[in-house]
Amino acid sequence: MSYNVSCAILILLLASALLPAYAVENAAAPAMYYSQWGTPICDDTATNKTQPLIAISGLVYSDQNGDGRRDDGEPGLPDICVSNGEQVVKTGPDGAYTLAAVQPGVHRAIFVTVPSGYRIGGRFYQLIPAKCDGMTADIGLVPDHDSLNPNYAFAHVTDTHITRKGVPAFEEMKALPIAFIVVTGDMTNNRELDAFQDAASRSPFPVMALPGNHDVLVNGSGALAPALGTDAGYETILGPKYYSFDYAGRHYVFLNSVEDMPRQMVWLKNDLGLQPEGMELLIFQHFPPTTAQMALYKTYHARAVFSGHTHANRVFRDGETLYVNTPPFFGGGLDFSPRTFRVVSLKGNQISLESYASGFGQHSLAETGPSPAESPARMTAVRLRRDWPMFKGDPARAGVARDAVTPPFIVAWRQPLGLTIHMASPVIGNGLVYIGAGDDTRAERSGVYALDAKTGAVRWHYPTLAKVAHSVTLAKDTVLATSNDGMLYAINAKTGEKRWSYALGNPHDCWLYTAPVVAGKLVICGTAQHFTALELATGKPRWRMPSESAGHWPTYSSPAVLGDTVFGAFPGSGAFACDARTGERHWRADKSIVISSNGAPTLAVSENTVFVRTNSTLFALDAATGTERWRYANKGGASSPVTTGPAVFLGIGNGAIVKLDADTGKELWTYTPPAAQRPAGRPRPLFDARLIATPIISGDIIYACTTDGLLLAINAETGAERAVTALNAPVTASLAISGNTIFLASYTGTVYALVSTAE
């Protein structure tokens, strides 16, 4: 995502026009909401403005019996904010209000900010007819004493992409101790708003929603359009596109981040200007906030900003503001996280997050551990030989271990860290196991951990402000790690002390999921937007490739090095090779080789060939020129290719593994794993793909770990199954091998050492 120009302009505009004010204004505000390409997605300001201005008056009252009409004795409510989406006024002592400048066809609804002590959701609004000479809009609010309790929780759901009625969506949350559900857009796939409304109507809790691009644009990226199959606008079915409410003394603001609507910015300024000083503010929108948006929100002292859209799990703090992006509800994330919703708990001044795997009633991501017996002290112990210093074991990312291990295995040790370990495979050296991890509940527990390779005891922890999503790299006495807020860290490998750190970009546009690589005295990391080489000893930048837009989508694709050449394959730039010393580009592959975020494995390099995987094809490119040698169509997957030189191996998303001739691309064999076994009560797997982790070759065996908890051992020559070990834990990171031991880590945060007993 390229924000270099647009954000700079926006910051200047915001500084002069959008700082907090404490009086109602009607002055025009600059546009705020931009697509990932830096231009407005659509312009709602072009709405028909031919209708004359009218005044709308009404009464906000306490609907004490909840019957939807004002009965005798039901009082008006004073000091309630009422808005037409631009002006904001407060009701008088008797609950009456007047909005004096309403333009039908432009202003589409009258809505109130539901105060604490009253039920959220329901009809807190009235629609304004497109042609209207005047109207009265009375709005009743139902008392709800639970909304005065300052200690409560809500669920954050996003990107449900519901397409039909009858879909069970929120019923499984019935047993959770939450007060309401927030859905931050893309509720539908192509404006099937009635279908989402059907799901929301069966929710055990109030559902508060806002639009995403798939809810208001044709196919999510076309023109602004009514709900699918009708002429009804979004507001007709789901209510205002932006609004606010109070709950237990906190102010919730829901924004429309799809349409470029200056009047929304006027409303936001007016709404926040009427809130009591010191009131806690939480903001919700579909698109992740830009740098300019966060600058604005921080001037209002927002405690947290929640978003979706990117189908990725990302949590970090921007100063005092917590930033939360949640994966999709019904499908795995583009960062290969499981389908997820969060429970956000608020108690006193604390905000805590807990992630739940959605789609089955138990919600649990718990593991029971591998089935191999624990190793008694007198039995085989961990014996290290060669280091495993980085993802796939070497700079060329070949994925071949220099030590050979064979089944069966016993558990030498296990170390539960209680964190999320996604693509961060273990790294072995200095008698330690280094691993990156994340913790959304307690951010200070994210970072890099060093464990004793023989016992599993934690020797040190280096904290980062956001999760370390991919593997660290060991360069002798330095550990290099990237966190997904755009930071690169150099850490003393023995003590865990910081050597230096470097920000590759602003955390809001530098979604860093990649693993660094070392070339001589340089460390190289980043993606198409921030591909940078720094001095290993000092962190001083040596070169940086020109930025190429890739959006704010996550990608785990990481660079590889062979000799003095760096190879990369990223969304936005495609596949390329450059000089490791200068960054000068040698070649760029044909544009037909499209690298997408939802399938961006790391390439592998042999002596003369670069193997690049896209969503559906494995390409073999000439390492010197980038010219295509052959291509192999496959069924997709997240794991990276590995190569022995004569052969290349590829994991498929359904769990299969394929061996190809490296010279011709001819398929030599395909291994199909045993049928998945799902625990009772779990009707669907946690992850969309069965195989995410990259297979690793050791001797004549290729090993792979699956998301349904299996360690597969396959004869690399014939494709025959050697052994299947039940890990009883989902694994998304590839394993590491040293000496007689396989080191692996579960997604749910436990690191294991499995020792071969075949000796």
C-alpha positions in Angstrom: 0.0 0.0 0.0 1.5 3.3 -1.0 0.7 6.1 1.3 3.8 8.2 0.7 2.0 11.1 -1.1 -1.6 10.8 0.1 -0.8 10.5 3.8 1.6 13.5 3.7 -1.1 15.6 2.2 -3.7 14.4 4.7 -1.5 15.1 7.7 -1.1 18.7 6.6 -4.9 19.0 6.1 -5.7 17.4 9.4 -3.3 19.5 11.3 -5.2 22.7 10.3 -8.7 21.5 10.0 -9.4 18.4 12.1 -7.9 19.0 15.5 -10.4 18.6 18.4 -13.0 21.3 18.7 -15.7 21.7 21.3 -18.4 23.5 19.3 -20.7 22.3 16.6 -19.5 23.3 13.1 -20.8 22.9 9.6 -17.5 23.8 7.9 -16.4 21.4 5.2 -13.7 18.9 6.3 -11.1 17.3 4.0 -11.5 13.8 2.7 -10.1 11.1 5.0 -10.8 7.7 3.6 -8.7 6.4 0.8 -8.2 3.0 -0.8 -4.9 1.1 -0.6 -3.9 2.8 -3.8 -4.2 6.3 -2.4 -7.3 7.5 -4.3 -10.9 7.6 -3.1 -12.8 4.4 -3.6 -16.1 6.2 -4.3 -17.4 9.6 -3.6 -20.7 9.8 -1.8 -20.6 13.6 -1.9 -22.1 13.4 -5.4 -25.5 12.4 -4.0 -28.5 14.4 -5.3 -28.5 17.8 -3.6 -31.5 19.3 -5.3 -33.8 18.9 -2.4 -34.3 22.0 -0.2 -33.1 22.1 3.3 -35.7 21.2 5.9 -35.9 21.1 9.7 -36.6 17.8 11.5 -37.8 17.9 15.1 -38.6 15.1 17.5 -38.4 13.7 20.9 -36.0 11.2 22.5 -37.8 9.3 25.3 -37.4 6.4 27.7 -39.4 3.5 26.2 -39.7 1.8 29.6 -41.8 -1.1 28.4 -40.0 -1.5 25.1 -43.1 -1.5 23.0 -41.7 1.0 20.4 -44.1 3.8 21.1 -44.4 6.6 23.7 -46.9 5.8 26.4 -48.2 8.0 29.1 -45.6 8.5 31.8 -42.6 7.7 29.6 -40.3 10.7 30.1 -38.2 12.6 27.5 -34.5 12.2 27.9 -32.3 15.3 28.2 -28.8 15.8 26.9 -28.9 13.1 24.3 -26.9 13.6 21.1 -29.0 13.5 17.9 -27.5 13.8 14.4 -28.3 13.8 10.7 -24.8 12.5 10.0 -23.3 16.0 10.0 -24.9 18.3 12.6 -25.0 17.1 16.1 -27.4 18.6 18.7 -28.4 17.7 22.2 -32.0 17.2 23.4 -33.4 19.8 25.8 -34.7 19.1 29.3 -37.9 17.6 28.0 -36.1 15.4 25.4 -37.0 17.5 22.4 -34.6 18.4 19.6 -34.5 20.2 16.3 -32.0 19.7 13.4 -32.4 22.9 11.4 -30.5 22.1 8.2 -31.4 18.6 6.9 -31.1 17.9 3.2 -33.1 14.8 2.1 -31.2 12.7 -0.4 -28.0 13.7 1.3 -28.7 13.1 4.9 -30.3 9.7 5.1 -31.1 9.1 8.7 -31.6 10.7 12.0 -29.9 8.8 14.8 -29.1 9.2 18.4 -26.0 8.4 20.5 -27.5 5.7 22.8 -26.3 6.7 26.3 -25.1 4.3 29.0 -28.0 2.8 30.8 -30.0 2.1 27.7 -30.1 -0.8 25.2 -27.9 -0.5 22.2 -29.0 -1.7 18.8 -32.6 -1.7 17.6 -34.2 1.4 16.2 -31.9 4.1 17.4 -32.5 5.9 14.1 -35.2 6.9 11.7 -34.7 7.1 7.9 -35.2 10.3 6.0 -37.2 9.9 2.7 -35.2 11.1 -0.3 -38.0 13.6 -1.0 -39.4 15.2 2.1 -40.9 18.5 3.0 -40.5 17.9 6.7 -40.9 15.2 9.3 -41.1 14.4 13.0 -38.7 11.7 14.3 -39.4 10.5 17.8 -36.9 7.8 19.0 -37.5 5.6 22.1 -34.6 4.1 24.0 -35.2 1.0 26.2 -33.6 1.0 29.7 -30.8 -1.5 30.2 -29.1 -1.3 33.7 -26.5 -3.9 32.6 -25.0 -1.2 30.3 -24.0 0.7 33.5 -21.6 -2.0 34.7 -18.1 -0.7 33.9 -16.6 -4.3 33.8 -17.9 -6.1 30.8 -16.8 -7.7 27.5 -17.8 -7.7 23.8 -16.9 -9.8 20.8 -15.1 -8.4 17.9 -16.1 -10.1 14.6 -15.1 -9.1 11.1 -15.3 -10.3 7.5 -18.1 -12.8 7.9 -18.9 -12.7 4.1 -22.4 -14.2 4.6 -24.1 -14.9 1.3 -27.4 -16.6 2.2 -30.0 -16.7 4.9 -30.1 -19.4 7.5 -26.3 -19.3 8.2 -25.6 -20.0 11.9 -23.2 -17.2 12.8 -23.4 -15.9 16.3 -25.4 -18.6 18.1 -22.2 -20.4 19.3 -21.3 -17.3 21.4 -24.4 -17.8 23.6 -22.4 -19.1 26.6 -19.8 -16.4 26.5 -19.9 -13.6 29.1 -20.3 -10.8 26.6 -22.6 -7.8 26.3 -22.7 -7.3 22.6 -21.1 -8.2 19.3 -19.2 -5.7 17.0 -18.9 -6.6 13.3 -16.3 -4.4 11.5 -17.5 -4.8 7.9 -17.6 -7.2 5.0 -20.5 -8.8 6.6 -21.5 -10.0 3.1 -19.7 -11.1 0.0 -21.6 -9.0 -2.5 -24.1 -6.8 -0.7 -26.3 -9.7 0.6 -27.5 -7.4 3.4 -30.8 -9.3 4.0 -28.8 -12.5 4.7 -26.6 -10.8 7.3 -29.6 -9.2 8.9 -31.1 -12.6 9.2 -28.0 -13.9 11.0 -27.9 -10.9 13.2 -31.6 -11.3 14.1 -30.9 -14.7 15.6 -27.9 -13.5 17.6 -28.1 -14.0 21.4 -26.6 -10.5 21.8 -27.0 -7.1 20.1 -25.0 -6.9 16.9 -23.5 -3.5 16.1 -22.2 -3.3 12.5 -20.6 -1.0 10.0 -20.0 -1.3 6.3 -17.1 -2.9 4.5 -16.3 -2.7 0.8 -18.2 -5.9 0.1 -21.3 -4.5 1.7 -21.7 -1.4 -0.4 -19.6 -2.0 -3.6 -20.4 -4.4 -6.5 -18.2 -7.5 -5.8 -16.3 -5.5 -3.2 -14.4 -3.3 -5.6 -16.9 -1.9 -8.2 -19.4 0.9 -8.1 -21.5 1.9 -5.1 -24.7 0.0 -5.3 -27.9 -1.0 -3.3 -28.3 -4.3 -1.6 -28.1 -7.3 -3.9 -31.4 -8.1 -5.6 -33.2 -5.0 -4.3 -33.2 -1.2 -4.7 -32.8 -0.8 -1.0 -29.8 1.1 0.3 -27.6 0.0 3.1 -29.4 2.3 5.6 -32.8 0.8 4.8 -31.7 -2.7 5.9 -29.0 -2.1 8.5 -29.3 1.6 9.5 -26.7 4.4 9.4 -23.3 3.7 7.9 -21.6 5.6 10.8 -22.8 6.4 14.3 -21.8 6.3 17.9 -23.1 5.0 21.2 -22.1 4.9 24.9 -21.8 1.8 27.0 -20.8 1.8 30.7 -19.2 5.3 30.4 -17.2 4.5 27.3 -17.8 6.1 23.9 -17.9 3.8 20.8 -17.5 5.4 17.3 -18.4 3.3 14.2 -17.0 4.8 11.0 -17.6 4.1 7.3 -14.1 3.7 5.9 -15.2 2.7 2.4 -16.8 5.9 1.1 -15.0 9.3 0.8 -17.5 11.4 2.8 -16.3 14.7 4.1 -19.5 15.2 6.1 -18.6 12.1 8.1 -15.5 14.0 9.3 -17.6 16.9 10.2 -19.9 14.6 12.2 -16.9 13.0 13.9 -15.6 16.3 15.0 -19.0 17.4 16.2 -19.8 14.1 17.9 -16.5 14.0 19.8 -16.6 17.7 20.6 -19.8 17.1 22.7 -18.4 14.2 24.8 -17.4 14.8 28.4 -13.7 15.4 28.9 -11.8 12.2 29.7 -14.4 9.9 28.3 -12.8 6.7 27.1 -13.0 6.4 23.3 -13.0 3.2 21.1 -13.1 3.5 17.3 -14.2 0.8 14.8 -13.8 0.8 11.0 -13.4 -1.7 8.2 -10.1 -0.7 6.6 -7.0 -0.6 8.8 -6.3 3.0 9.9 -3.8 5.0 7.9 -1.1 7.0 9.5 -3.2 10.1 9.1 -6.3 8.5 10.6 -4.3 7.4 13.7 -2.8 10.9 14.0 -6.4 12.2 14.2 -7.6 9.6 16.6 -4.7 10.1 18.9 -5.6 13.7 19.2 -8.8 12.5 20.8 -6.9 10.1 23.0 -8.5 7.0 21.5 -7.8 4.0 23.7 -8.2 1.5 20.9 -8.9 1.2 17.1 -10.4 -2.0 15.8 -10.5 -3.1 12.1 -10.7 -6.0 9.6 -10.5 -6.2 5.8 -7.0 -7.6 5.6 -8.0 -11.1 6.8 -5.0 -11.0 9.2 -4.2 -11.1 12.9 -2.3 -8.0 14.0 -2.1 -6.3 17.4 0.3 -3.6 18.6 0.3 -0.3 20.5 0.8 3.0 18.7 1.8 5.1 21.7 -1.1 4.9 24.1 -3.5 3.6 21.4 -4.1 -0.1 21.0 -4.5 -1.2 17.4 -6.4 -4.5 16.8 -7.0 -6.2 13.4 -8.9 -9.4 13.7 -8.9 -12.4 11.2 -12.1 -13.3 9.3 -14.9 -15.1 11.1 -15.8 -17.9 8.7 -12.5 -18.5 6.9 -8.8 -18.6 7.7 -6.8 -15.5 7.4 -4.5 -14.5 4.5 -1.8 -14.7 7.2 -2.9 -18.3 7.6 -4.3 -17.7 11.0 -7.4 -19.8 11.9 -10.9 -18.4 11.6 -11.2 -16.2 14.6 -13.2 -13.8 16.7 -12.0 -11.9 19.8 -13.5 -11.3 23.2 -12.5 -7.8 24.3 -12.7 -7.4 28.1 -12.8 -4.0 29.7 -12.2 -3.7 33.4 -11.1 -0.5 35.0 -8.4 1.0 32.8 -7.5 -2.4 31.3 -8.3 -3.7 27.9 -7.6 -7.4 27.4 -8.0 -9.6 24.3 -8.7 -13.3 24.0 -8.9 -15.0 20.6 -11.4 -17.8 19.9 -11.4 -20.2 17.0 -14.8 -19.7 15.4 -16.9 -22.3 13.6 -17.4 -24.9 16.3 -19.0 -24.8 19.8 -16.0 -25.6 22.0 -13.9 -22.7 20.7 -10.8 -24.4 22.1 -7.4 -24.2 20.6 -5.9 -26.3 23.4 -3.5 -29.2 22.7 -2.8 -32.4 24.4 0.8 -32.8 23.2 2.5 -35.5 21.1 1.6 -39.1 21.6 5.3 -40.4 21.7 6.3 -41.3 25.2 8.2 -38.8 27.4 11.9 -39.6 27.5 13.2 -40.8 30.9 16.5 -39.2 31.9 18.3 -42.5 31.3 17.1 -42.8 27.7 18.3 -41.0 24.6 19.0 -37.3 25.2 19.2 -34.3 22.8 22.5 -34.4 21.0 23.1 -31.4 18.8 25.4 -31.4 15.8 25.0 -28.8 13.0 23.3 -25.5 13.5 19.9 -24.7 12.0 20.4 -20.9 11.8 17.3 -19.7 9.8 14.1 -20.6 8.0 14.6 -23.7 5.9 18.1 -24.0 7.3 20.3 -22.1 4.9 20.4 -18.7 3.0 19.3 -20.3 -0.3 16.2 -21.6 1.5 16.8 -25.1 0.1 15.2 -26.8 3.1 17.7 -29.7 3.4 19.1 -30.6 6.9 22.7 -31.5 7.2 21.9 -34.1 9.9 19.8 -37.2 9.2 17.2 -38.3 11.7 14.8 -41.3 11.4 11.7 -42.4 13.2 10.5 -43.4 15.8 10.7 -40.5 18.2 10.3 -39.8 21.9 9.6 -36.5 23.6 12.8 -35.3 25.2 11.2 -32.1 26.5 8.3 -29.7 25.9 8.1 -26.1 26.9 4.7 -24.4 26.9 5.2 -20.7 26.3 1.4 -20.0 26.1 1.9 -17.8 23.0 1.0 -18.0 19.3 3.8 -19.4 17.1 2.7 -19.1 13.5 5.4 -19.4 10.7 8.3 -18.9 13.2 10.1 -22.2 13.0 12.8 -23.0 15.6 16.3 -21.9 15.0 19.2 -23.8 16.5 22.7 -22.6 17.6 24.9 -21.9 20.6 23.2 -24.7 22.4 19.9 -22.8 22.3 16.6 -22.9 20.5 15.5 -19.5 19.3 11.9 -18.9 18.4 9.6 -15.9 17.7 6.1 -15.6 19.1 3.2 -13.3 19.7 0.7 -12.7 22.5 -2.4 -10.6 21.7 -3.6 -10.7 25.3 -0.3 -9.5 26.9 1.7 -7.7 24.2 4.8 -7.5 26.4 5.1 -11.3 26.2 5.6 -11.2 22.4 9.1 -11.3 21.0 12.0 -13.7 20.8 12.6 -16.6 23.2 15.8 -18.6 23.8 15.4 -22.1 25.2 18.1 -24.5 26.4 18.3 -27.0 23.5 18.8 -30.0 25.9 16.2 -29.2 28.6 13.8 -26.6 27.1 14.3 -24.2 30.0 13.8 -20.5 29.0 17.2 -18.8 29.1 16.1 -15.3 28.0 13.2 -13.4 26.4 13.5 -10.3 24.3 10.2 -8.4 24.2 8.9 -6.7 21.1 5.9 -4.4 20.7 4.2 -6.7 18.2 4.4 -10.4 17.4 7.3 -12.0 15.6 5.4 -13.9 13.0 8.2 -15.6 11.0 11.5 -17.3 11.9 14.4 -15.4 13.4 17.9 -15.7 11.8 21.0 -16.5 13.7 24.2 -14.9 12.5 26.9 -16.2 14.8 26.4 -14.2 18.0 23.4 -12.1 16.8 19.8 -13.0 16.5 17.8 -11.1 13.9 14.1 -10.8 14.2 11.3 -8.9 12.5 8.0 -7.9 14.3 4.9 -7.2 12.3 4.8 -3.5 13.2 7.7 -3.0 10.8 10.7 -3.4 13.2 13.9 -5.3 12.7 15.9 -6.2 15.8 19.4 -7.4 16.4 19.8 -9.2 19.7 22.8 -10.7 21.5 22.4 -14.4 20.9 23.8 -15.4 24.3 22.3 -12.8 26.6 19.2 -11.5 24.9 20.4 -7.9 25.1 19.5 -5.5 22.3 22.3 -4.6 19.9 20.2 -2.3 17.6 16.8 -1.9 16.1 15.6 -0.4 12.8 12.1 0.7 11.6 11.6 -0.4 8.0 8.5 1.8 7.8 5.5 3.2 9.7 3.8 0.4 11.6 0.5 1.2 9.8 1.8 0.5 6.3 4.7 -1.9 7.1 3.1 -5.2 7.7 6.3 -7.2 8.3 5.8 -11.0 8.3 9.0 -12.0 6.6 12.2 -13.6 7.9 15.5 -11.8 7.4 18.5 -13.3 5.6 22.3 -12.5 5.9 24.6 -11.9 3.0 28.2 -11.3 4.1 28.2 -8.3 6.4 24.6 -7.3 5.5 21.2 -8.3 6.8 18.5 -8.1 4.2 14.7 -8.1 4.9 11.4 -6.5 4.0 8.9 -6.8 1.1 8.3 -4.9 -2.1 7.5 -1.7 -0.1 10.5 -1.8 2.3 13.2 -4.0 0.9 16.3 -2.9 2.7 19.9 -4.0 3.5 21.6 -2.9 6.7 25.0 -3.4 8.2 24.9 -6.5 10.4 27.2 -4.9 13.0 25.5 -1.5 13.4 22.0 -1.5 11.8 23.1 1.3 9.5 21.1 1.2 6.1 23.3 0.4 3.1 20.7 0.3 0.3 17.0 0.2 -0.2 15.1 -0.8 -3.3 12.5 1.6 -4.7 9.2 1.0 -3.0 6.5 -0.9 -5.0 3.0 -0.9 -3.8 1.6 -4.1 -2.5 -1.2 -2.9 -0.3 -1.3 -3.5 3.4 -1.7 -7.3 3.0 0.5 -9.7 4.9 3.1 -11.9 3.1 5.4 -14.4 4.6 7.6 -14.6 1.5 11.2 -14.0 2.5 14.4 -13.3 0.6 17.0 -15.9 -0.3 20.7 -15.5 -1.0 23.1 -17.5 -3.1 26.6 -16.1 -3.5 26.3 -12.3 -4.0 22.8 -12.5 -5.3 19.5 -11.9 -3.4 16.3 -13.4 -4.7 12.8 -12.3 -3.7 9.2 -12.9 -4.7 6.7 -10.5 -3.2 3.3 -9.1 -3.9 3.7 -5.9 -5.8 7.2 -6.6 -7.2 6.9 -10.2 -8.4 10.0 -12.3 -8.6 13.4 -10.7 -9.0 17.1 -10.9 -8.3 19.5 -8.2 -7.2 23.1 -7.6 -6.2 23.3 -8.3 -2.4 26.0 -5.6 -2.0 24.3 -2.7 -3.9 20.7 -3.6 -4.4 21.1 -3.2 -8.1 18.4 -5.3 -9.9 19.7 -8.1 -12.1 16.3 -9.2 -13.5 12.6 -9.2 -12.9 10.5 -12.2 -13.8 7.6 -12.0 -16.3 4.5 -10.2 -15.1 2.5 -13.3 -15.6 4.1 -14.7 -12.4 1.8 -13.0 -10.0 2.6 -13.2 -6.3 -0.5 -12.8 -4.2 -0.7 -12.3 -0.4 -3.0 -15.2 0.2 -0.3 -17.6 -1.1 3.2 -16.1 -0.8 5.7 -18.9 0.1 9.4 -18.3 0.2 11.3 -19.3 -2.9 14.1 -21.9 -3.0 17.3 -21.6 -4.9 19.6 -24.3 -6.3 22.7 -23.7 -8.2 21.1 -22.6 -11.5 17.3 -22.5 -10.7 15.0 -20.4 -8.6 11.7 -22.1 -7.6 8.9 -19.7 -7.1 5.4 -20.7 -5.9 2.3 -18.7 -6.7 -1.3 -19.6 -5.6 -1.7 -22.3 -8.2 1.6 -22.8 -10.0 5.3 -23.6 -9.2 7.7 -21.9 -11.6 11.3 -22.8 -12.2 13.3 -19.8 -13.3 16.8 -19.5 -14.6 18.8 -18.0 -11.7 20.9 -15.9 -13.9 18.2 -14.4 -16.1 14.8 -15.0 -14.6 13.6 -16.8 -17.7 11.0 -19.4 -17.1 12.2 -23.0 -17.6 9.0 -24.8 -16.7 5.9 -24.5 -14.7 3.8 -27.0 -12.7 0.1 -26.4 -11.9 -0.9 -27.4 -8.4 -3.9 -27.1 -6.1 -2.4 -24.3 -4.0 -0.9 -24.1 -0.6 1.1 -21.9 1.8 4.2 -24.0 2.2 7.4 -23.2 0.4 9.2 -25.4 -2.1 12.4 -27.2 -1.0 15.0 -28.7 -3.2 17.9 -31.2 -3.1 19.2 -30.0 -6.5 18.0 -32.9 -8.7 14.5 -32.8 -7.2 12.1 -30.2 -5.8 9.3 -31.0 -3.3 6.1 -29.1 -2.7 3.5 -29.3 0.0 -0.2 -28.9 -1.1 -2.8 -27.3 1.0 -4.8 -30.5 1.3 -1.9 -32.2 3.0 -0.4 -33.9 -0.1 3.3 -33.7 -0.9 4.6 -33.8 -4.5 8.1 -34.6 -5.8 9.1 -33.1 -9.2 12.2 -33.5 -11.4 14.0 -30.2 -11.0 15.2 -30.1 -14.6 11.9 -30.8 -16.3 9.1 -30.3 -13.7 7.9 -33.8 -14.3 5.9 -35.2 -11.4 7.7 -38.2 -9.9 5.3 -39.1 -7.1 2.5 -37.7 -4.9 2.0 -38.7 -1.3 -1.5 -38.4 0.2 -1.7 -38.3 4.0 -4.1 -40.3 6.2 -7.6 -39.0 6.4 -8.0 -36.2 8.9 -9.3 -37.2 12.3 -11.5 -34.5 13.9 -12.2 -34.5 17.7 -15.7 -35.0 18.8 -17.8 -31.9 18.8 -15.6 -30.1 16.2 -17.4 -30.2 12.9 -14.7 -28.4 10.9 -10.9 -27.9 11.1 -9.4 -24.9 12.7 -7.4 -24.0 9.6 -8.5 -23.9 6.0 -5.3 -25.6 4.8 -4.2 -28.9 6.2 -0.6 -28.2 5.3 0.8 -24.8 5.9 4.3 -25.6 7.3 7.1 -26.1 4.8 8.3 -29.7 4.6 12.0 -30.3 5.5 14.3 -33.0 4.0 16.6 -35.0 6.3 18.7 -37.8 4.8 16.3 -39.9 2.7 13.2 -38.7 4.5 11.0 -35.6 4.0 9.2 -34.5 7.1 6.0 -32.3 7.3 3.7 -31.1 10.1 0.0 -30.6 9.5 -2.5 -28.3 11.1 -4.5 -31.3 12.3 -1.6 -32.4 14.4 0.4 -35.0 12.4 4.1 -35.3 11.9 4.5 -37.1 8.5 7.7 -39.0 7.5 7.9 -39.9 3.8 10.6 -41.7 1.9 12.0 -38.9 -0.3 13.0 -41.3 -3.1 9.8 -43.3 -3.4 7.0 -41.3 -1.7 6.3 -44.3 0.6 5.0 -43.4 4.1 7.7 -44.2 6.7 5.8 -43.1 9.8 2.9 -40.9 11.1 3.3 -39.4 14.6 0.3 -37.9 16.3 1.3 -34.5 17.7 -2.2 -33.6 18.9 -1.5 -30.0 18.3 -1.9 -27.7 15.2 1.4 -26.8 13.6 1.9 -24.1 11.0 5.7 -23.5 11.3 8.2 -25.8 9.7 10.4 -27.9 11.9 14.2 -27.7 12.5 16.7 -30.5 12.7 20.1 -30.8 14.5 21.9 -34.0 15.5 19.4 -36.6 16.6 16.5 -34.2 17.3 13.6 -32.6 15.5 12.5 -29.3 17.1 9.0 -28.1 16.3 6.5 -25.6 17.8 2.7 -25.8 17.9 0.6 -22.8 16.8 -0.7 -22.8 20.4 2.7 -22.0 21.8 4.5 -25.2 22.9 8.0 -26.0 21.7 9.0 -29.7 21.5 12.2 -31.6 21.1 11.6 -35.1 19.6 14.6 -37.4 19.8 15.1 -40.3 17.4 15.4 -43.7 19.0 16.5 -45.4 15.8 20.2 -45.3 16.8 
